[in-house]
Every structure is written in structure tokens, then in C-alpha cells.
Amino acid sequence: MPISLTFHESQYPARVAEYLRHGLRTRRLPTKFLYDSPAQAQRWLAYHQAYSPSRTEADLLALYDRSFEAALRTVSSDALHVVSLGCGGGRKDARFLHRAQAQCSHLLFTPTDISAALVLETMLHIQEAFPDLPCFPYVMDLEAQPDLHPLLAQAETRPSTRVLSCFGMLPNFDYRTFLPYLRRLMQPHDLLLISANLAPEPYPDGCTTIVPQYDNPLSHAWFAGLLESLGFPLHQLHLTVAAAFQREDGHIWQIQAYAIFTEPLTLTVYDETFTFAAGEQLHLFFSTRFTPQVMPQVLADAGLHVIETFLFASQEEGIYVCTGSA
């Protein structure tokens, strides 16, 4: 069955080109480019399959299922619009839809992602599992904070409760702006299902077991794939992954990946020339970790009220069922 994807203006070529040029000027590449191309999407899927607890830990999938059941218990409407913000491969959304289908007579699904390849991957999986489900897939950049209300309302032929799922996205966004954006997307009675990467202990004690999840051959191949696609000669670069605290008490910290230039380099991208000195760093990636103790306050500061929390046994991941606070 053919699949049609709608591209939001945030992913129009001129905007993407300028976003990349700005990243090279500031020496901070937007994380979205790590997922953007089909090749990068496949490298991410391989890395995700090997290292993501949701793929390697069966108990974590059971925890997600419990969070889905909790969310659906709070939904009184039989018209439900499931909106996946960063759908990835769509596996978690499919598990939620299986449960929602048994409860709701009118079900819609809108998957979104920065990567057309990942939205397509999701749609192939969803169409196979739910051949009659109305779907409205979008390729968009959530970092641009697009106003989704008109797009979502256009798909709804009757008043619907929306469940926004946002899995694996929070670590790669500035939580101080991204969480308030998610709150603005919510209408009264809507729910947000959001996951967070956690650390059982503050920085630096929490780094020991977590940093190796990002400093390994598959992650390096993912980082290097982006650099090579832009024309960077890999033999003139050294990849490094390290941790850095974001709050003095260590309850919020980041894993950060950089490319360090081992010799001077000049590169032209989209008709603009960039010159890099030996020893200079190009920021490629970050992933923010929160301790379980600080996460409820982080959400509350953004206007989100946690009604149920599901913590994995290792306390390295949490799932939060939220409403918008008054």
C-alpha cells in the first residue's frame, strides 16, 4: 500500500540548509542531523537496537505497557487521537495503539519525526498491524516548535482527546524550552506520555555505567556517518564522548560528543566555506540525564502535572503520565 508523508515547512530545504550552516558557524551541529538521512536513520536503528534498554530489557517494555494502561484509564472519551512526537521506529506507539483500540471506537494516529525514513518505518509497521487505522504522518522539526493545533484539528472529524507520546526525545532537546512547548500543545483533558533518561545517582557518580552506552563502536559509527556525509575527512578528526554537569548539585547532567580536529581543515557546505583550526571542537550530540528526585520538579516548572510515574528498576529510565497543570 502506498504511503504519503507530509513535510512541514520546518523541514523545507532552505530552512534545513540554513540550520546546518548556522550549526557549522557556531561549532554546534543540531542533533537532528544525526537522524535526518536514510543512512543515518539506519545507523541509529542499529545503535538503538543494541544499546537502548527498551530493546534490550524486556522488563522495560512491560513498564511502558503499564504506563499505557494507566494513561488509558484516565481517558473517558471514546474518540482518541494519538500523536507521536518523535516516532522513531514506532514500536512503542504500536503497543499503545493495541491497547487503545480495545477501548476507543474512534482512533486516529499522527506520527511525526525529523527523519522521513523513520516516519516511513513507523508507517510500514503501523499499516501492517492496523490496516484500517486513519494515519496522518508528518516530517517536521520539533525544535522549531511548530504550532500543531491546526494540523491535528484538521484530522479530527469529531471532538477527540489527544494523547501526546514523546519517547526518547527529551534527552536531545533543551528541556527548559522543549517542555513548555509540549505543555502549549496540550488542550484541556489531553495527556502527555513522556520518557526521560535518568541517572540513579547525581554527577559524577552516575556516569560510570551510563557513559559507555554512548561511547562505543555503534555510536561512533552514527556520529562519523554524519561527519562523512558533510564531507569531513574522518582521518583528520578524533571523536570523544564525555560527561558534564548542568546543575551544580549534579542532579542534571549531560553526555556530550565532540569531533576534535587534529589538523587545520577547510570545508564548503551549501556554498559557504568554513575553516577549522587544529584542536578546535565541533559539538555533535548531547543527551541530558536527570535524577529521579529532580524530574517531577522539572516537569512542574514547565506546567506539567504528573499523575503517575513509572521508574525502571535500574532507575535509568522513567515514564511520566502528565496532564497540563491549571
Number of C-alpha atoms within 10 A of each C-alpha: 7 4 10 12 15 12 16 15 15 18 19 13 10 11 12 15 14 12 15 19 20 14 17 20 15 11 18 16 22 19 18 19 20 23 23 18 18 13 16 23 22 15 22 21 19 16 20 18 13 15 18 14 17 19 13 13 12 10 13 20 17 13 18 23 16 15 21 23 14 16 21 19 10 13 19 12 16 16 21 27 26 24 23 23 23 24 27 29 22 22 16 18 22 17 14 20 23 13 14 23 16 8 18 18 11 18 20 22 23 20 26 28 25 27 26 24 21 28 24 22 17 22 24 18 16 22 15 10 13 16 12 9 15 15 22 19 24 23 24 24 22 22 17 11 15 15 12 12 12 8 14 17 13 9 15 16 10 10 12 19 22 24 24 22 24 20 21 18 20 19 19 18 18 13 16 12 12 19 20 16 17 20 21 16 17 20 13 11 15 20 26 24 21 21 22 23 21 28 26 20 17 21 24 13 11 21 20 11 10 16 16 14 16 20 17 13 10 19 22 17 16 21 23 22 17 21 19 11 12 14 11 18 14 14 9 14 22 14 17 15 19 15 20 16 17 15 12 9 10 19 23 21 26 23 22 19 23 22 23 19 22 16 13 12 15 10 14 13 13 11 8 10 12 14 11 18 13 13 14 16 20 21 20 25 22 23 20 23 30 27 24 22 14 12 20 15 14 16 19 16 13 20 19 24 21 19 13 14 16 18 18 19 12 11 15 21 23 24 22 23 24 24 22 21 12 7
